[in-house]
Amino acid sequence: MSTQYRILIMGASYGSLLATKLVLAGHSAHLICLPAEADLINTEGAVIRMPVRGRKDLVEVNSKTLPGKMTAGGTAGVNPRDYDLVVLAMQEPQYRSPGVRELTQAVAASRVPCMSIMNMPPLPFLKRIPEIDATAIRGCFADATVWDAFDPACMTLCSPDPQAFRPPEDKVNVLQVRLPTNFKSARFASDAHTAILRQLEADVEAARFQVGDESIELPVKLKVHDSVFVPLAKWAMLLAGNYRCVQADGMRPIKDAVHADPEATRGVYEWVKALCVSLGADPRDLVPFEKYANAAQSLITPSSAARALAAGAPNIERVDRLVQLIAAGRGQHLAEIDRTVALVDGWLEKNRAKAA
């Protein structure tokens, strides 16, 4: 490996999956997280359990046993300029939190290349798509001013396709992968920044994990694409599945949201795909409905957004509203998406009233 990169990852839940893959490839990762998470990661390592094709049992990976180094801590005293790449792995509303907001502003000022693995694309990334009116969508963000200091050229988006969860019976340093698909990143505007991603891609691809006396290839790779639209493939999945878990009287699993009425689901999915194509995406950048519907068969719990609403969250990532607003700006709307947005709005209003 030619260069060992230092990567700052803001968020240790989902972020620990990407961090573990990078550390397996010999790089170093520092995770920004809560004190209880940081203490466990620093003392016991991050633990990732994942299915591997051809093996009956989940494979468990502990970051302490890997070639690179993983550390964790809070936001205080962190200088983004000490790192080669910053990864945004928290839920979008968290970036306005005290401490996190200040670190995010330091990242913007540093001009260190920044890759988001949020479902909600950061505003600076959306500014890289000429057909999107970035002013019209500011209201979709918990606080759009968080993103104003970023140079869009220093921001890219990586589709967080792998599905993972924290098993409730385990410690908070444990993450279990349910669907081991790949992280799909758009390139940066700059060749130099993109070269970092391509080196990480190659190193993750080449890395092997030792299980007993066997050296095995682990799933969940990093794939870098020249098209800025590849990560937007997630939008159709989120609108057809994740947000449609939200019902008036409770939440349903993603599998049920997709398969209870497959034709309605297909209608939403294809409509969002068509919106992405109208923004400039090549249809080949996007995922066929059949492939998504098949993958959704294994998603037997409600989405993280639905679970957060059910638990009383006053804010969640609003990709549903983002897609609705971008489409409205182009004179398009779909009744099923309007219905979903209204349901999410209703839950948020109720949760905020309870929290007040």
C-alpha positions in Angstrom: 0.0 0.0 0.0 1.5 3.3 -1.1 -0.1 5.8 1.4 -1.7 5.2 4.8 -4.5 7.7 4.9 -5.9 9.3 8.1 -9.7 9.5 8.0 -11.9 11.5 10.4 -15.4 9.9 10.6 -18.1 12.0 12.3 -20.5 9.3 13.7 -19.6 5.9 15.1 -22.8 3.9 14.6 -23.1 3.4 10.8 -19.7 5.1 10.5 -18.0 2.2 12.3 -18.8 -0.1 9.4 -16.9 2.0 6.9 -14.2 2.7 9.4 -13.6 -1.1 10.0 -13.3 -1.7 6.3 -10.7 1.1 6.0 -8.8 -0.1 9.0 -8.8 -3.7 7.6 -7.2 -2.1 4.5 -4.4 -0.6 6.6 -5.6 3.0 7.0 -6.3 4.8 10.3 -9.7 6.1 11.3 -10.8 8.4 14.2 -14.5 8.3 15.1 -16.4 11.2 16.6 -19.0 9.9 19.0 -20.5 10.0 22.5 -18.2 9.2 25.5 -19.7 5.7 26.2 -19.2 4.7 22.6 -15.7 6.2 22.5 -14.6 4.4 25.7 -15.8 1.0 24.4 -14.2 1.4 20.9 -10.9 2.5 22.5 -10.8 -0.3 25.0 -12.6 -3.2 23.2 -12.6 -2.1 19.6 -15.5 -1.7 17.1 -17.2 -5.1 16.5 -18.8 -5.7 13.1 -20.8 -8.9 12.4 -21.6 -9.6 8.8 -22.9 -12.4 6.5 -20.3 -13.8 4.1 -21.4 -15.8 1.1 -20.7 -19.5 1.5 -20.5 -19.3 5.3 -23.3 -20.4 7.6 -22.5 -18.1 10.6 -21.9 -14.4 10.7 -18.2 -13.4 10.6 -17.2 -11.2 13.5 -14.5 -8.5 12.9 -12.9 -6.6 15.8 -11.0 -3.5 14.8 -8.4 -4.2 17.5 -7.2 -7.2 15.4 -6.8 -5.3 12.1 -3.7 -3.8 10.4 -4.8 -0.2 10.7 -5.7 1.8 13.8 -9.1 2.9 15.0 -9.6 5.5 17.7 -12.6 7.4 19.0 -13.4 10.5 21.0 -15.5 13.7 21.3 -15.5 16.8 19.2 -13.2 18.9 21.4 -9.6 19.4 20.3 -10.0 17.8 16.9 -8.3 19.6 14.0 -9.6 18.5 10.6 -6.4 19.5 8.9 -4.7 16.6 10.6 -6.7 14.3 8.3 -6.7 13.4 4.6 -10.5 12.8 4.3 -13.5 13.6 6.5 -16.5 11.3 6.4 -20.0 12.6 7.5 -21.7 9.6 9.1 -24.2 11.2 11.6 -27.9 11.8 10.9 -28.3 15.2 9.3 -30.1 17.0 12.2 -27.1 16.2 14.5 -24.8 18.6 12.7 -26.4 21.6 14.3 -25.7 20.2 17.8 -23.3 22.1 20.1 -19.8 20.8 19.6 -20.7 19.0 16.3 -21.6 22.3 14.7 -18.3 23.9 15.5 -16.3 20.9 14.3 -18.4 20.8 11.1 -17.5 24.5 10.5 -13.8 23.7 11.1 -14.1 21.0 8.5 -15.6 23.5 6.0 -12.8 26.0 6.7 -10.1 23.3 6.4 -11.1 22.5 2.8 -10.2 18.8 3.5 -12.2 16.6 1.1 -15.4 15.6 2.7 -17.5 12.5 1.8 -21.0 12.2 3.2 -22.6 8.7 3.9 -25.8 10.3 5.1 -29.1 9.4 3.4 -29.7 13.2 3.3 -27.2 14.7 0.8 -25.5 17.8 2.2 -26.5 21.0 0.6 -23.0 21.7 -0.8 -23.2 18.4 -2.7 -26.6 19.2 -4.2 -25.0 22.5 -5.5 -22.9 20.4 -7.8 -26.0 19.4 -9.7 -27.0 22.4 -11.9 -30.6 21.4 -12.3 -31.3 21.6 -8.6 -32.3 25.0 -7.1 -30.3 24.9 -3.9 -32.1 27.9 -2.4 -35.6 26.3 -2.9 -34.6 23.2 -0.8 -33.1 24.9 2.2 -36.2 24.2 4.3 -35.6 20.4 4.0 -32.6 20.7 6.3 -32.7 20.9 10.1 -30.5 24.0 9.8 -29.3 24.8 6.4 -26.8 27.4 7.7 -24.6 24.5 8.9 -23.6 23.9 5.3 -23.1 27.4 4.0 -19.4 27.6 4.6 -18.6 24.5 2.5 -17.1 24.7 -0.9 -19.1 22.3 -3.1 -15.9 21.2 -4.8 -14.7 19.7 -1.5 -17.9 17.7 -0.9 -19.1 14.4 -2.3 -21.8 11.9 -1.6 -21.5 8.2 -1.0 -24.7 6.1 -1.1 -25.1 4.2 2.3 -26.5 1.1 0.7 -25.3 -1.5 3.3 -28.0 -2.1 5.8 -26.8 -2.5 9.4 -28.2 -2.1 13.0 -27.1 -2.1 16.6 -28.4 -5.3 18.2 -30.3 -4.0 21.3 -28.9 -6.8 23.5 -25.3 -5.9 22.7 -22.9 -3.1 23.8 -23.0 0.1 21.7 -19.7 -0.8 20.0 -21.4 -3.7 18.1 -22.9 -3.3 14.7 -24.6 -6.1 12.7 -24.8 -6.0 8.9 -28.1 -7.3 7.5 -27.6 -6.4 3.8 -23.8 -6.4 2.8 -24.0 -4.2 -0.3 -21.4 -1.6 -1.3 -20.8 2.0 -0.5 -21.1 3.9 -3.8 -19.4 7.2 -4.0 -19.4 10.0 -6.6 -16.0 11.4 -7.4 -14.9 14.8 -6.2 -14.7 17.8 -8.5 -10.9 17.5 -8.2 -8.7 14.7 -9.5 -6.4 14.9 -6.5 -9.3 14.4 -4.0 -10.8 11.7 -6.2 -7.4 9.9 -6.2 -7.7 9.4 -2.4 -11.0 7.7 -2.9 -9.7 5.5 -5.7 -6.7 4.4 -3.5 -9.1 3.6 -0.6 -11.3 1.7 -3.1 -8.3 -0.4 -4.3 -7.1 -1.1 -0.8 -10.5 -2.2 0.5 -10.8 -4.5 -2.5 -7.5 -6.1 -1.9 -7.9 -6.5 1.9 -8.4 -10.0 3.3 -9.5 -11.1 6.8 -8.1 -14.1 8.7 -10.7 -16.6 10.0 -8.7 -19.4 11.7 -6.2 -20.6 9.1 -8.3 -19.2 6.2 -7.8 -15.8 4.5 -11.3 -14.6 3.3 -12.7 -11.7 1.3 -15.3 -9.7 3.2 -18.3 -8.0 1.5 -19.1 -4.3 1.7 -16.7 -2.5 -0.6 -16.1 1.1 -1.5 -16.9 1.8 -5.2 -16.0 5.2 -6.8 -18.0 6.4 -9.8 -17.4 9.3 -12.2 -21.1 10.2 -12.3 -22.3 12.6 -9.6 -25.7 10.9 -9.9 -24.8 7.3 -8.8 -25.5 7.9 -5.1 -28.9 9.4 -5.9 -30.0 5.8 -6.7 -30.8 5.6 -3.0 -33.6 8.2 -3.4 -35.9 5.7 -5.1 -35.2 3.1 -2.4 -35.9 5.6 0.4 -39.1 6.9 -1.0 -40.5 3.5 -2.1 -39.4 1.6 1.1 -37.9 3.5 4.1 -40.3 6.4 4.3 -43.3 4.3 3.4 -42.7 2.3 6.6 -44.4 5.3 8.3 -48.1 4.7 8.8 -50.8 6.8 10.5 -51.0 4.4 13.4 -47.5 3.0 13.6 -44.6 1.6 11.6 -44.2 -1.4 9.3 -41.1 -3.3 8.2 -39.4 -2.2 4.9 -40.3 -5.6 3.5 -44.0 -4.9 4.0 -43.7 -1.3 2.8 -42.3 -2.7 -0.5 -44.2 -5.9 -1.0 -47.7 -5.2 0.5 -48.6 -3.4 -2.7 -45.8 -4.1 -5.2 -47.4 -2.1 -8.0 -47.8 1.1 -5.9 -44.2 0.6 -4.7 -43.0 0.2 -8.3 -44.9 3.4 -9.2 -43.1 5.4 -6.6 -39.7 3.9 -7.4 -39.9 4.5 -11.2 -41.2 8.0 -10.7 -38.2 8.9 -8.5 -35.9 7.3 -11.0 -37.4 9.4 -13.7 -36.9 12.5 -11.6 -33.2 11.6 -11.2 -32.9 11.1 -15.0 -34.5 14.5 -15.6 -31.8 16.0 -13.4 -29.1 14.5 -15.6 -28.7 10.9 -14.4 -28.0 8.2 -16.9 -30.6 5.3 -16.3 -27.5 3.1 -15.9 -26.5 5.1 -12.8 -29.7 3.8 -11.1 -30.7 0.5 -9.6 -33.5 -1.6 -11.3 -36.7 -2.0 -9.3 -36.5 -5.8 -9.4 -33.1 -5.8 -7.8 -34.2 -3.4 -5.0 -37.5 -5.4 -4.4 -35.5 -8.6 -4.1 -33.1 -7.1 -1.6 -36.0 -5.6 0.4 -37.2 -9.2 1.2 -34.5 -9.4 3.8 -35.3 -6.0 5.5 -37.7 -7.3 8.2 -37.6 -4.3 10.5 -38.9 -0.7 10.0 -36.4 1.8 8.6 -34.2 3.8 11.0 -36.3 6.9 10.2 -39.5 5.1 11.1 -38.0 3.7 14.3 -36.8 7.2 15.3 -40.3 8.7 14.7 -41.9 5.9 16.7 -39.4 6.6 19.5 -40.4 10.2 19.7 -37.7 11.9 17.6 -38.5 15.6 17.0 -36.2 15.7 13.9 -35.2 13.1 11.2 -33.5 13.3 7.8 -36.1 14.5 5.3 -35.2 13.0 2.0 -38.9 12.5 1.4 -39.5 16.3 1.5 -36.3 16.9 -0.5 -37.5 14.8 -3.4 -41.0 16.3 -3.2 -39.6 19.8 -3.3 -37.1 19.2 -6.1 -39.9 17.6 -8.2 -42.3 20.4 -7.4 -39.7 22.9 -8.7 -39.9 21.0 -12.0 -43.7 21.0 -12.0 -44.0 17.3 -11.0 -45.7 15.6 -8.1 -46.9 12.2 -7.1 -49.9 11.6 -4.7 -48.2 8.7 -2.9 -45.2 10.8 -2.1 -47.4 13.7 -1.0 -49.2 11.2 1.3 -45.9 9.9 2.8 -44.6 13.5 3.4 -47.8 14.4 5.2 -47.6 11.3 7.4 -44.0 12.1 8.4 -45.0 15.7 9.0 -47.8 14.5 11.3 -45.5 12.3 13.4 -42.9 15.1 13.7 -45.6 17.6 14.9 -46.9 15.1 17.4 -43.4 14.3 18.7 -42.4 18.0 18.9 -45.6 18.8 20.8 -44.8 16.0 23.3 -41.2 17.3 23.7 -42.3 20.9 24.2 
